[in-house]
Amino acid sequence: MREYVYKYPLSPIADEVRVGMPRGARILHVREQNGVPTLWALVDPMVANGERVFAIRGTGHLVADGLEYLGSAHCGVFVWHVFEVLP
C-alpha cells in the first residue's frame, strides 16, 4: 500500500460538506488555507473513492450528537470548527 497526503478544501462553507476521498483515508489536520477551512488526509489513491460528510460549525453554534471533532480553522474574523458526521 502506498499512502500520500492529499488536501481537501471544505468549500463552499455550509452546515454539511460532502467530500469524495479514497476509502480508509485518515484525517491528519484541519486549518485555514486561502480563506477556506481545509483538511489534509493520508490516502491510498489506488483505493476507490467513498463519500464522507463533514459538518462545519461556528463558535456558539449547536453541535449535535454523532459528530467527531477534527479541528478548527481561523478564517478571517470567523473560527470554523470541523466535525465528521459519523455513520
DAQUIZI-V802821 format. One line per field, one symbol per residue. psi: psi as a letter, one per 20 degrees, with the letter a starting at -180 (. if undefined). burial: I if it has 16 or more other C-alpha atoms within 10 Angstrom, else O. A space follows every 10 residues. Layout:
psi->???
burial->???
This chain:
psi->ppqqpqqopm qqprhppppp qpqjqpphqp rppkjppqqp qoqoiiqqqr pqppppqrpi qporrjppph rqponciqop ppqpoq.
burial->OOOOOIIOII OOOOOIIOIO IIIOIOIOOI IIOOOIIIII IIIIIOOOOO OIIIIIIOOO OOIOOOIOOI IIIOOOOOII IIIIIOO
